[in-house]
Amino acid sequence: MSPRVSFVIASYNYARYVGQTIQSLLDQTFSDLEVIVIDDCSPDNSREVLQRFANEPRVRLIFHETNRGNIRTYNEGLALAKGEFIGIVGSDDYALRPDAVARQVAVFDAHPDVGFVYSAHTYVDEHSRPFREFQPWADDYVRPGLVEFRDLAFRNYVPHTGTLVRRRCHDELGDYDLSLPHAGDWELWLRIATRYSVGYVAEPLYAYRIHGGNMSVARHSPAHANREIKAAIEHGFAALPADAPADLRALRPRAIQHVLMATTWGDRSLGRTRRAWQGLLDAARRAPSLLTTRMFYTAVARTALLSLLGHRRYQRLASWRGNQPMGGRATTTHTGETVAPAR
């Protein structure tokens, strides 16, 4: 029989983390699941680590002979998945709670109109030590997709890792856009929200690991990230149904201004000073109207403070002002100052 839930893990050079990722899914109280692990031609000892799971009936191992990239690998996994609900888990991330999947499936079962279910999450370091919670909303909810779209068009607070999607959404709306390896998840969430309701669990269910090899640092420049983010928002608005409210469509220019700031906000929150400046300048180049906004000059001032004070002192100042809690729950404002990390 087919499992109800399928997880796809696209792994590249993460032998030191991927075993924990797989085990956290196998340890779920909701056991009717499969784990599809696709190693994208890793040069490290990933094959050796993955072979430890070769006899686990719920794990399927696939090894690429050439590197195909994350988005193509995600889509390959989606095509292989048998579950009613399908999710991606980063090979450096993991499930925090053993009931994570059970809680998400319960939302789907109670609300047949829900297209995806996401949760708050916890940032951890390379040693799995938590250092911040990201909780975009204080309470659980299920809400209409177009209501979700109004917020999601301004900032991506939906984590890629652990978010479960109803298979029917992929069947009807397609998989990841191959042209958006950086922002493909954001574009997918927007697309689904144009047709389905969205569910949210306010408690962190998954851990998102921050380390020097994260994809945003290792593979994508701020300019590349901004280009994709802008395209993702444009695709989302283009996917709105014909009867979408006019005032929702009218949000497009302001939404683009905001999302172009997401790269610099995210890099600043993690202390990546040089990238924060690069992202800020590129955003102004792509949307010159930003130069007329208070939002832009506030970002300039905060990035200058980061440059002068360093990350640790900057965080302390931000915590004192109540904008970016240190070691506690991070919340998201409509200006997007605290945002979900970009891969």
Phi, psi and omega per residue, in radians:
M1 nan 2.616 3.140
S2 -1.320 2.470 3.065
P3 -1.221 2.718 3.116
R4 -1.345 -0.523 -3.071
V5 -2.180 2.356 3.039
S6 -2.113 2.324 3.002
F7 -1.980 2.411 3.084
V8 -1.974 2.214 3.065
I9 -2.035 1.963 3.056
A10 -1.688 1.994 -3.000
S11 -2.033 2.369 3.043
Y12 -2.466 1.926 3.013
N13 1.133 0.529 -3.127
Y14 -2.076 0.767 3.121
A15 -0.997 -0.538 -3.082
R16 -1.290 -0.251 -3.081
Y17 -2.080 -0.546 -2.889
V18 -1.111 -0.522 3.104
G19 -1.084 -0.742 3.094
Q20 -1.113 -0.674 3.129
T21 -1.042 -0.888 -3.109
I22 -1.110 -0.809 -3.075
Q23 -1.104 -0.608 3.139
S24 -1.122 -0.468 3.099
L25 -1.462 -0.670 3.099
L26 -1.162 -0.424 -3.122
D27 -1.514 0.105 -3.122
Q28 -1.188 2.529 3.061
T29 -1.162 -0.494 3.024
F30 -1.488 1.769 -2.964
S31 -1.653 -0.131 -3.096
D32 -1.429 1.178 -3.068
L33 -2.521 2.844 3.040
E34 -2.207 2.676 3.115
V35 -2.182 1.991 3.130
I36 -1.768 2.000 -3.116
V37 -1.905 2.107 -3.140
I38 -2.034 1.944 3.091
D39 -1.508 2.129 -3.016
D40 -1.606 1.011 3.093
C41 1.059 0.932 -3.134
S42 -1.210 2.403 3.098
P43 -1.486 -0.137 -3.132
D44 -1.545 -2.791 -3.105
N45 -1.618 0.584 -3.140
S46 -1.029 -0.724 -3.116
R47 -1.015 -0.746 3.121
E48 -1.079 -0.759 3.129
V49 -1.124 -0.795 -3.071
L50 -1.184 -0.562 -3.135
Q51 -1.103 -0.305 3.074
R52 -1.136 -0.351 -3.135
F53 -1.803 0.177 -3.036
A54 -1.084 -0.503 -3.114
N55 -1.702 0.094 3.083
E56 -1.417 2.034 -3.036
P57 -1.113 -0.377 -3.120
R58 -1.590 0.016 -3.120
V59 -1.965 2.306 3.049
R60 -2.040 2.178 -3.102
L61 -1.856 2.312 3.101
I62 -2.291 2.342 -3.120
F63 -2.106 2.093 3.081
H64 -1.374 2.494 3.055
E65 -1.496 -0.371 3.048
T66 -2.350 2.699 -3.141
N67 -1.328 2.226 -3.081
R68 -1.942 -0.140 3.134
G69 1.579 2.790 -2.994
N70 -1.188 -0.761 -3.038
I71 -1.193 -0.766 3.091
R72 -1.087 -0.641 3.132
T73 -1.210 -0.690 3.061
Y74 -1.012 -0.850 -3.104
N75 -1.128 -0.603 3.059
E76 -1.077 -0.771 3.120
G77 -1.122 -0.704 3.116
L78 -1.079 -0.669 3.137
A79 -1.157 -0.527 -3.129
L80 -1.491 -0.387 -3.028
A81 -1.131 2.458 -3.124
K82 -1.868 -0.159 -2.989
G83 -1.290 2.780 3.020
E84 -1.267 -0.506 3.104
F85 -2.217 2.392 -3.004
I86 -2.273 2.376 3.110
G87 -2.425 2.744 3.040
I88 -1.822 2.412 2.993
V89 -2.215 2.190 3.100
G90 -1.068 2.497 -3.076
S91 -1.279 -0.052 3.009
D92 -1.916 0.081 3.133
D93 -1.919 -3.141 3.128
Y94 -2.906 2.822 3.067
A95 -1.300 2.288 -3.127
L96 -1.418 -0.669 -3.024
R97 -2.027 2.481 3.124
P98 -1.208 -0.284 3.123
D99 -1.784 0.264 -3.090
A100 -0.988 -0.914 -3.084
V101 -1.171 -0.704 3.134
A102 -1.016 -0.706 -3.118
R103 -1.216 -0.639 3.105
Q104 -1.212 -0.765 3.132
V105 -1.092 -0.616 3.109
A106 -1.059 -0.630 3.098
V107 -1.166 -0.791 3.097
F108 -1.027 -0.793 -3.075
D109 -1.152 -0.582 -3.134
A110 -1.411 -0.336 -3.050
H111 -2.393 1.545 -3.090
P112 -1.092 -0.242 -3.135
D113 -1.560 -0.045 -3.110
V114 -1.367 2.295 -3.132
G115 -1.617 -0.643 3.057
F116 -2.574 2.688 3.135
V117 -2.210 2.134 3.111
Y118 -2.129 3.105 -3.105
S119 -2.548 2.960 2.888
A120 -1.105 2.880 3.117
H121 -2.564 2.951 -3.122
T122 -2.060 2.306 3.005
Y123 -1.371 2.347 3.037
V124 -2.233 2.782 3.119
D125 -1.591 -2.996 -3.068
E126 -1.124 -0.297 3.123
H127 -1.796 0.282 3.125
S128 1.197 0.366 3.087
R129 -1.537 2.133 3.141
P130 -1.230 2.476 3.090
F131 -2.337 -0.149 3.076
R132 -2.887 2.499 2.994
E133 -1.749 2.481 3.023
F134 -1.975 1.934 -3.101
Q135 -2.189 1.623 -3.069
P136 -1.104 -0.512 3.136
W137 -2.407 2.554 -3.004
A138 -1.303 -0.470 -3.023
D139 -2.249 2.685 3.030
D140 -1.020 2.644 3.031
Y141 -2.769 2.841 2.825
V142 -2.279 2.168 -3.108
R143 -2.448 2.767 -3.121
P144 -0.999 2.552 -3.084
G145 -1.041 -0.693 -3.114
L146 -1.218 -0.458 3.008
V147 -1.193 -0.775 3.082
E148 -1.051 -0.718 -3.091
F149 -1.001 -0.670 -3.116
R150 -1.039 -0.612 3.092
D151 -1.494 -0.763 -3.041
L152 -1.165 -0.430 3.111
A153 -1.221 -0.279 -3.112
F154 -1.735 -0.403 -3.120
R155 -2.876 2.552 3.137
N156 -1.676 1.672 3.111
Y157 -1.740 0.073 3.136
V158 -1.611 2.029 3.140
P159 -1.222 2.521 3.087
H160 -1.237 -0.846 3.127
T161 -1.099 2.208 2.995
G162 1.543 -0.302 3.129
T163 -1.191 2.197 -3.134
L164 -1.718 2.384 -3.121
V165 -2.044 2.359 3.048
R166 -1.158 2.284 -3.079
R167 -0.927 -0.654 -3.098
R168 -0.987 -0.534 3.125
C169 -1.125 -0.764 3.100
H170 -1.157 -0.690 3.132
D171 -1.065 -0.664 -3.067
E172 -1.546 -0.625 -2.957
L173 -1.977 -0.128 3.117
G174 1.661 3.136 -3.085
D175 -1.784 -2.600 -3.123
Y176 -1.312 2.502 3.080
D177 -1.312 2.066 -3.071
L178 -1.123 -0.331 -3.138
S179 -1.453 -0.048 -3.060
L180 -2.197 1.156 -3.133
P181 -1.134 -0.410 3.131
H182 -1.572 -0.721 -3.004
A183 -1.996 0.300 -3.092
G184 -1.080 -0.589 3.136
D185 -1.186 -0.765 3.134
W186 -1.043 -0.800 3.125
E187 -1.070 -0.673 3.126
L188 -1.152 -0.767 3.120
W189 -1.033 -0.763 3.141
L190 -1.101 -0.758 -3.137
R191 -1.057 -0.783 -3.140
I192 -1.157 -0.663 -3.122
A193 -1.144 -0.348 3.101
T194 -1.280 -0.221 -3.076
R195 -2.245 -0.339 -3.019
Y196 -2.291 2.759 2.994
S197 -1.284 2.934 -3.077
V198 -2.273 2.414 3.097
G199 -1.949 2.593 -3.084
Y200 -2.458 2.383 3.046
V201 -1.958 2.135 -2.989
A202 -1.327 -0.266 3.123
E203 -1.538 2.404 3.102
P204 -1.063 2.155 -3.141
L205 -1.878 -0.365 -3.093
Y206 -2.316 2.681 3.090
A207 -1.777 2.335 3.090
Y208 -1.934 2.036 -3.019
R209 -1.543 2.276 3.069
I210 -1.853 2.190 3.127
H211 -2.757 3.026 -3.033
G212 -1.144 -0.277 -3.093
G213 -1.739 0.137 3.134
N214 -0.952 2.592 -2.982
M215 -1.027 -0.642 -3.111
S216 -1.094 -0.557 -3.141
V217 -1.472 -0.764 -2.975
A218 -1.386 -0.505 -2.952
R219 -2.172 -0.365 -3.004
H220 -2.194 2.241 3.022
S221 -1.329 2.790 3.062
P222 -0.985 -0.647 3.124
A223 -1.123 -0.736 3.096
H224 -1.089 -0.779 3.140
A225 -1.065 -0.783 -3.134
N226 -1.088 -0.708 3.135
R227 -1.053 -0.799 -3.110
E228 -1.207 -0.709 -3.137
I229 -1.063 -0.791 3.117
K230 -1.056 -0.758 3.127
A231 -1.113 -0.683 -3.140
A232 -1.062 -0.748 3.138
I233 -1.180 -0.729 3.108
E234 -1.066 -0.727 3.101
H235 -1.113 -0.691 -3.141
G236 -1.081 -0.808 3.127
F237 -1.162 -0.597 3.116
A238 -1.168 -0.431 -3.107
A239 -1.492 -0.104 -3.132
L240 -1.030 2.474 3.123
P241 -1.146 2.781 -3.081
A242 -1.030 -0.511 -3.101
D243 -1.662 0.281 3.100
A244 -1.109 2.487 -3.115
P245 -0.992 2.488 -3.124
A246 -1.091 -0.620 -3.120
D247 -1.207 -0.456 3.057
L248 -1.216 -0.787 3.112
R249 -1.086 -0.578 -3.102
A250 -1.210 -0.217 3.136
L251 -1.312 -0.208 -2.988
R252 -0.936 -0.904 -3.093
P253 -1.074 -0.731 -3.125
R254 -1.214 -0.629 3.107
A255 -1.094 -0.733 3.130
I256 -1.092 -0.714 3.056
Q257 -0.975 -0.843 -3.086
H258 -1.135 -0.790 -3.046
V259 -1.212 -0.488 3.093
L260 -1.166 -0.310 3.087
M261 -1.540 -0.165 -3.039
A262 -1.103 -0.663 -3.112
T263 -1.116 -0.821 -3.134
T264 -1.206 -0.633 3.087
W265 -1.080 -0.829 -3.113
G266 -1.099 -0.766 3.134
D267 -1.158 -0.666 3.126
R268 -1.136 -0.706 -3.108
S269 -1.133 -0.408 3.141
L270 -1.806 0.146 3.058
G271 1.381 0.315 -3.126
R272 -1.575 1.394 -2.933
T273 -1.077 -0.876 -3.093
R274 -1.072 -0.777 3.113
R275 -1.133 -0.590 3.128
A276 -1.090 -0.757 3.090
W277 -1.153 -0.745 -3.140
Q278 -1.055 -0.786 3.135
G279 -1.119 -0.665 -3.134
L280 -1.137 -0.809 -3.132
L281 -1.169 -0.664 3.120
D282 -1.172 -0.640 3.109
A283 -1.072 -0.730 3.130
A284 -1.141 -0.617 3.117
R285 -1.169 -0.671 -3.090
R286 -1.386 -0.477 3.140
A287 -2.406 1.418 -3.113
P288 -0.974 -0.379 3.116
S289 -1.107 -0.321 3.081
L290 -1.052 -0.487 -3.111
L291 -1.180 -0.165 3.102
T292 -1.754 0.067 -3.042
T293 -1.874 2.573 3.054
R294 -1.146 -0.595 -3.125
M295 -0.941 -0.752 -3.090
F296 -1.149 -0.802 -3.074
Y297 -1.290 -0.463 2.988
T298 -1.126 -0.718 3.106
A299 -1.130 -0.685 3.088
V300 -1.053 -0.801 -3.111
A301 -1.105 -0.739 -3.109
R302 -1.227 -0.625 3.096
T303 -1.208 -0.626 3.068
A304 -1.121 -0.698 3.090
L305 -1.086 -0.744 3.101
L306 -1.043 -0.739 3.141
S307 -1.100 -0.682 -3.093
L308 -1.364 -0.716 -2.991
L309 -1.608 -0.455 -2.966
G310 1.499 2.841 -2.994
H311 -1.138 -0.779 -3.063
R312 -1.099 -0.830 -3.139
R313 -1.209 -0.607 3.094
Y314 -1.099 -0.745 3.114
Q315 -1.088 -0.730 3.129
R316 -1.081 -0.729 3.101
L317 -1.131 -0.765 3.140
A318 -1.118 -0.683 3.117
S319 -1.117 -0.742 3.117
W320 -1.069 -0.642 -3.140
R321 -1.421 -0.156 3.091
G322 1.449 0.208 -3.100
N323 -1.559 -0.550 -3.049
Q324 -2.531 1.558 -3.069
P325 -1.010 2.411 -3.129
M326 -1.706 2.098 3.094
G327 1.313 0.126 -3.130
G328 -2.176 -2.563 -3.095
R329 -1.575 2.189 3.067
A330 -1.585 2.321 3.117
T331 -2.003 2.886 -3.088
T332 -2.018 2.229 3.072
T333 -1.707 2.955 -3.107
H334 -1.191 -0.292 3.058
T335 -1.431 -0.145 3.063
G336 1.343 0.334 -3.047
E337 -1.059 -0.686 3.066
T338 -1.928 2.031 -2.994
V339 -2.199 2.800 3.043
A340 -1.132 2.501 -3.093
P341 -1.186 2.584 3.061
A342 -1.682 2.467 3.111
R343 -1.267 nan nan
